[in-house]
């Protein structure tokens, strides 16, 4: 399957806003991971969803993203996307008004006292990807969901999002995870930076928080926060908590204008919501885990009958 260049979807805020967010997914994922947050984020920010692949060098991928992004934005990167966000702010500091990493490690591979994934485990993933790509992806998905209350439902959501990655892109992404080291980059960033970690993350150790604080001790406008009770797949596992954290980090620091004050007081735009649903329609079923779970539970409550019913009425069941 050939990989396409980075693509973008631009979603305006429900009311005029000076804040732009660019959201970057992680390895074997897609921009669909951010959709559970869009309702909350678009209340105060314009959002650009980027689908990208690590099929070129880091500077080349950064150039692809910059070609699709607003002239200036806060870059929010989940997992490997966090490293890409830091690289972007380094390569084009005039384009980044802030960087927020989500369940991301500036060096994913553990080294000395630096916490991370054991190098041998990353090598195991690389070998497994060659022998059995599907099995390796399932293993990675399991690790991302570990620690979540509804691991199976979350795993189904993640599995549906990795279908657009070719074998070369998956291999290149694992190489990035094994080799990229952004530890010298973060203290040199000129824009504000925030790092959000998950307390039950099986891929990014909770102890990374202290290591990051030490790394950024002399850096102005840098902070580290751990969100309790959630796993590596933060955007899907805890969208409300993550959206709230982003609002607190980004929106509260944005300069107040008449437009933003009006946006806070204005009612939600029903037309904007309808347009958002229409754009997401081709991918809706892949992320409708809650709807499927509710449907399955309702079907289990349906009393057995001797013959199928003559009529079935669908009342707002989405994709059915």
C-alpha positions in Angstrom: 0.0 0.0 0.0 1.7 3.3 -1.1 1.8 6.1 1.5 0.3 9.4 0.6 1.9 12.7 1.7 0.6 14.3 4.9 -3.0 15.5 4.6 -4.9 17.9 6.8 -8.5 18.7 7.8 -9.1 22.2 9.1 -12.0 22.8 11.5 -12.9 26.3 12.5 -13.9 27.1 16.1 -17.6 27.4 16.7 -17.1 31.2 17.0 -14.2 33.4 15.9 -11.0 32.5 17.8 -7.4 33.6 17.7 -6.2 30.2 18.9 -5.0 27.5 16.4 -4.2 24.0 17.5 -2.5 21.5 15.2 -3.0 17.9 16.4 -0.5 15.2 15.5 -1.2 11.5 16.1 1.3 8.7 17.0 2.8 5.6 15.4 0.3 3.4 13.5 -2.5 5.9 14.3 -4.5 8.5 12.5 -6.1 11.9 13.2 -9.3 10.1 14.2 -7.7 9.6 17.6 -8.5 13.3 18.3 -12.2 13.2 17.3 -13.5 12.6 20.8 -12.0 15.9 21.8 -13.3 18.0 18.9 -16.6 19.1 20.5 -14.8 20.6 23.5 -11.8 22.0 21.6 -13.8 23.8 18.9 -15.5 25.8 21.6 -12.4 27.9 21.9 -9.9 27.0 19.2 -9.5 26.4 15.4 -8.3 22.8 15.0 -6.1 21.3 12.2 -6.0 17.5 12.1 -2.8 16.2 10.4 -2.4 12.7 9.1 1.3 12.1 8.6 3.7 9.2 7.9 7.4 8.8 8.9 8.4 7.8 5.4 10.9 10.5 4.9 13.6 12.2 7.2 12.3 14.2 10.2 13.0 17.6 8.5 11.1 16.5 5.4 8.1 15.3 7.4 8.2 18.6 9.3 8.1 20.5 6.0 5.1 18.5 4.9 3.3 19.4 8.1 4.2 23.1 7.9 2.9 23.2 4.4 -0.6 22.2 5.7 -0.6 24.1 9.0 -1.7 27.6 9.9 1.0 30.3 9.9 1.3 30.0 13.7 -0.2 27.4 16.0 0.2 25.4 19.2 1.4 21.9 18.2 -0.1 19.1 20.2 1.5 15.7 19.6 0.5 12.3 21.0 3.3 9.7 21.6 5.6 9.8 18.5 3.7 12.9 17.4 5.1 14.6 20.5 8.6 14.2 19.2 7.5 15.5 15.8 5.9 18.6 17.5 9.2 19.3 19.3 11.2 18.9 16.0 8.8 21.3 14.3 9.2 23.9 17.0 12.9 23.6 16.6 13.0 23.7 12.8 10.5 26.5 12.5 10.3 28.4 15.8 8.4 31.3 14.2 5.5 28.9 13.4 5.1 27.4 16.9 3.4 29.5 19.6 3.6 26.5 21.9 4.2 22.7 22.1 2.1 20.2 24.1 3.2 16.6 24.2 0.7 13.9 25.3 2.0 10.6 26.6 5.3 11.2 24.8 8.9 10.6 25.7 11.7 12.8 24.2 13.7 9.5 24.0 11.4 6.4 24.0 14.3 4.0 24.3 15.6 3.7 27.8 19.2 4.8 28.3 21.2 4.7 31.5 19.0 6.4 34.2 16.6 7.8 31.5 13.3 5.9 31.8 11.7 4.5 28.7 11.0 1.3 26.8 13.7 -1.3 27.1 15.8 -1.3 23.9 15.5 -5.1 23.6 11.7 -4.7 23.5 11.9 -2.1 20.7 14.1 -4.6 18.8 11.6 -7.3 19.4 8.9 -5.1 17.9 11.0 -4.4 14.9 11.7 -8.2 14.3 8.0 -9.0 15.0 6.9 -6.4 12.4 8.8 -8.3 9.8 7.6 -11.8 10.8 4.0 -10.9 11.7 2.8 -7.3 11.2 -0.8 -7.9 12.4 0.3 -9.7 15.6 2.9 -7.0 16.4 0.3 -4.3 16.0 -2.1 -6.2 18.3 0.7 -6.4 20.9 1.4 -2.7 20.6 -2.4 -1.9 20.9 -2.6 -4.0 24.0 0.2 -2.0 25.6 -1.4 1.3 24.7 -4.7 0.2 26.4 -3.1 -1.5 29.4 -4.4 0.2 32.6 -7.7 1.4 31.1 -11.0 0.2 32.6 -12.4 -0.8 29.2 -9.4 -2.2 27.5 -11.2 -4.3 24.9 -13.4 -1.4 23.7 -10.4 0.9 23.5 -8.4 -1.7 21.6 -11.1 -1.9 19.0 -10.9 1.8 18.5 -7.2 1.8 18.1 -7.2 -1.2 15.8 -9.6 0.6 13.4 -7.2 3.6 13.1 -4.1 1.9 11.9 -5.4 0.5 8.6 -3.8 3.3 6.5 -0.2 2.5 7.3 2.0 0.6 4.9 4.7 -1.8 6.0 7.5 0.6 5.2 5.8 3.4 7.2 5.4 1.1 10.2 9.0 0.1 10.0 10.2 3.6 9.7 8.1 4.7 12.6 9.6 2.0 14.8 13.0 3.2 13.8 12.1 6.7 14.8 10.9 5.4 18.2 14.1 3.5 18.7 16.5 6.3 17.6 15.0 9.8 18.0 16.4 11.7 21.0 14.9 15.1 21.6 16.3 15.6 25.1 18.7 18.3 23.9 15.9 20.0 21.9 13.4 20.6 24.6 15.5 22.9 26.9 16.3 25.0 23.8 12.7 25.6 22.7 11.8 29.3 22.7 8.0 28.8 22.9 6.0 27.5 26.0 6.0 23.8 26.4 3.8 21.4 28.4 4.2 17.7 28.8 1.1 15.6 29.8 1.7 12.1 31.0 -0.6 9.2 32.0 -0.3 7.6 35.4 -1.0 4.1 34.1 1.1 4.3 30.9 2.7 1.0 30.0 4.9 2.6 27.3 6.0 5.9 28.9 6.9 5.3 32.6 5.4 7.6 35.2 8.9 8.2 36.5 9.6 10.1 33.3 7.8 13.1 34.9 10.7 13.6 37.4 13.3 13.2 34.6 11.5 15.8 32.5 11.3 18.2 35.4 15.1 17.8 35.9 15.8 18.2 32.2 13.7 21.4 32.0 14.6 22.9 35.4 16.2 25.9 33.9 13.7 26.4 31.1 11.1 29.1 31.4 7.5 28.4 30.5 7.9 24.6 30.7 5.7 22.3 32.9 5.1 18.6 33.4 1.8 17.2 34.5 0.6 13.6 35.1 -3.1 12.8 34.5 -4.3 10.1 37.0 -6.1 6.9 36.2 -5.5 6.6 32.5 -3.3 4.8 30.0 -1.0 5.6 27.0 -3.9 6.0 24.6 -4.9 9.3 26.3 -6.9 11.0 23.5 -9.3 8.0 23.3 -9.1 6.8 26.9 -9.6 10.2 28.7 -10.8 12.7 26.1 -12.7 14.9 28.7 -9.7 15.1 31.0 -7.3 15.8 28.1 -9.5 18.5 26.5 -9.9 20.1 29.9 -6.1 20.1 30.4 -5.5 21.6 26.9 -8.0 24.3 27.6 -6.3 25.2 30.9 -2.9 25.1 29.3 -3.5 26.9 26.0 -6.8 28.9 26.1 -6.1 30.4 29.6 -2.8 31.7 28.3 -4.2 33.1 25.0 -4.6 36.9 24.8 -8.2 37.9 25.5 -10.0 39.6 22.6 -13.6 40.7 21.9 -13.9 37.6 19.6 -12.8 35.1 22.3 -15.1 36.8 24.9 -18.0 36.6 22.4 -17.1 32.9 21.7 -17.3 32.1 25.4 -20.8 33.7 25.7 -22.3 32.7 22.4 -24.4 29.6 21.9 -23.1 26.5 20.2 -23.4 26.6 16.4 -25.7 23.8 15.4 -24.6 24.2 11.7 -20.9 23.7 12.7 -21.8 20.5 14.6 -23.8 19.2 11.6 -20.9 20.0 9.2 -18.4 18.3 11.5 -20.5 15.1 11.6 -20.9 15.2 7.8 -17.1 15.4 7.4 -16.5 12.5 9.8 -19.2 10.3 8.3 -16.9 8.1 6.2 -14.9 7.2 9.3 -17.6 7.4 11.9 -18.1 3.7 12.4 -14.4 3.1 13.1 -14.5 5.3 16.2 -18.1 4.6 17.4 -17.0 2.2 20.2 -19.5 3.5 22.7 -22.4 3.2 20.3 -21.4 -0.4 19.5 -21.1 -1.3 23.2 -24.5 0.1 24.0 -26.0 -1.7 21.0 -24.5 -5.0 22.1 -25.8 -4.6 25.6 -29.3 -3.8 24.3 -29.3 -6.8 22.0 -28.5 -9.0 25.0 -31.6 -7.6 26.8 -33.8 -8.4 23.8 -36.0 -11.4 24.7 -35.6 -14.4 22.4 -38.5 -15.0 20.1 -39.6 -18.0 18.0 -39.4 -16.0 14.7 -37.8 -12.8 13.5 -39.9 -9.6 14.0 -41.8 -8.3 11.0 -40.7 -4.7 11.6 -37.6 -3.2 13.1 -37.6 0.5 13.9 -34.2 2.4 14.0 -34.3 5.5 16.2 -31.1 7.4 15.8 -28.8 4.3 15.8 -26.1 6.0 13.7 -24.5 3.3 11.5 -26.9 0.7 12.8 
